[in-house]
Amino acid sequence: MIYLIAIFCAPLALLLIGKPFQALANLILYILSIVFWLTIILHSIGFALWAIGLLHAVLAINNNKADKRVKHLLAEMRARRQTGA
């Protein structure tokens, strides 16, 4: 679901996963992409900036999910070590 939000509004998706500074950087990319889209000559640059923002958001979300998986596995390993199982 968060990936779908990232496609339509990447800064919002980054805010929802708890990365406000990355969301701010992504918002700047989105604003620049809109500005370039509105120009007739540089509209392809606007698309490229949007794609970079989308890629940044997807990679940040994926990294966040991987961090959560690793923390969960480490907590489980510590719990097993303490119980002696």
C-alpha positions, 0 to 999 in steps of 0.5 A: 500500500505504501508503494502505491502512495509513493507512486502518487505522492512520494513525499507523503509516503516518506513522511508516513514511514518516519523520514521527514528530512528525506520527505523534504528533499523529495518534496523539493524534487517534486516541486521542481518537476512540476515547474519543469513540466509546466514549461513547454521546452523542458518537460522531459526534465520534469519527468526525469525529476519525478522519476528520480523522486519516485525511485528515491521514495521506493528505495527508502521504503524498501530500506526501511522495511529491510531495517525492520526485518533485521531488527525483528530477527536480531530481537528474536535471536537475542530472546532465543539466546537468553532462554537457552533454546 
